[in-house]
Amino acid sequence: MPRAADLPVRIGLLPPGPTSSVLDVPGVGVGHATVWRDEADPPDGRGVARTGVTVLDPGGNCFRSPVPAGGAVLNGAGECTGLLAVQEWGLAETPVFLTSTMHVGRVYDAACELLAEQEPGIGLEDVVIPLVAECDDSFLSDARRMQLSSSDVRSALAAARLSVGTGLPPEEGAVGAGTGMSCLGWKGGIGTSSRVVPSGHTVGVLLLSNFGEHERLTVAGVPVGLRLPPMAGPPRPGGTGSCIVVVVTDAPLDSAGCTRLARRAGLGLARAGSTAHHASGEIFLALATGLRAGRGAPAPGAPLSGRELDPFFAATVEATEEAVVTSLLAARTVFGRDGNASAGLPFEEVERLLEEHYA
């Protein structure tokens, strides 16, 4: 499937990493479990499912070696469990799990069981609060049925760990947590990108896009949404949804730096067309592995601060904007419950509009 990197115009000024994905950050993995069913309603079946779970694993043992982290909320009509602990302690003690709104509890339960199984200290030395964030996929998926199982969470985490060092970007678009998501009038879902800053550090972004109105879609500064006709059929409620953005870098940032980095994700969404509607939840996390230390141990060095963070801010904005566009281009058309559908953004048409604009 095409990605934003395949367009004739590059988004932003900074260079991408080798895969232009969050996997360019050393040690980071991404995995998906997709649940796709076309069954009768209960009691004869489980209904229509277009949902799933996606896991971003920063690598290593997050309980024994927590990751400096920070978070920010642009509009709070959404959920991210564990965000309060991140804001209080400045550390992420688990991978990040992305899923649909009404599956947060199931994924949280499964994550607790799975992580405790893998780390004996959890529940004995201390508890963990898994980071589980959501967007609403009920336009395409039957949200009244609990479609996910603990085995799906296990599969996604295992896939994330297997993805480390492959040299290939993860699957994007209508996959994992992105299976049932819609964005800016088109099929959305999972998107990722990366940027390399002058110091040689990498900033990667993974997001779950599910927000915005058709007319506001903007690609590399071009108002594409105003020039492409909307898809025929039942409209998705305008502007509702959410966007979860996870920023990861290998730079030496502390919690304060991560919090500032997380806030910049909102600028990347705005460049793509977000206005953060009343019913949309834009929740951002940022993790930095450069000052990672053992549990309870001091940081191994001094964090970057002040103007030293400027290149990382720019990288976050650019990678977030590009990840939104890729989440659209990489997603195929998906038909879901009750005849609802989200169309994949046509790459050729976007390519033509960009070429005409920049000719």
Secondary structure, DSSP 4 states (H G I P E B T S, - for coil): ---GGGSSS-SSSSPP-TTSSGGGSTT-EEEEEEEEEE-PSTTT---EEEEEEEEEE-SS-TTTS-EEEEEEEEEESS-EETHHHHHHH-EE-S-EEEEEGGGHHHHHHHHHHHHHHH-TTBTTTB----EEEEE--TTTS-TTS----HHHHHHHHHHHHHTTT-SSPPP-BSSGGGTT-EETTEE-EEEEEEEE-TTS-EEEEEEEEEEE-GGG--BTTB-HHHHSPPPSSSPPPTEEEEEEEEEEE-S---HHHHHHHHHHHHHHHHHHT----TTEEEEEEEEE-TT--STTPPPSSPPP-GGGGHHHHHHHHHHHHHHHHHHHHTPPPEE-GGG-EEPPP-HHHHHHHHHHHH-
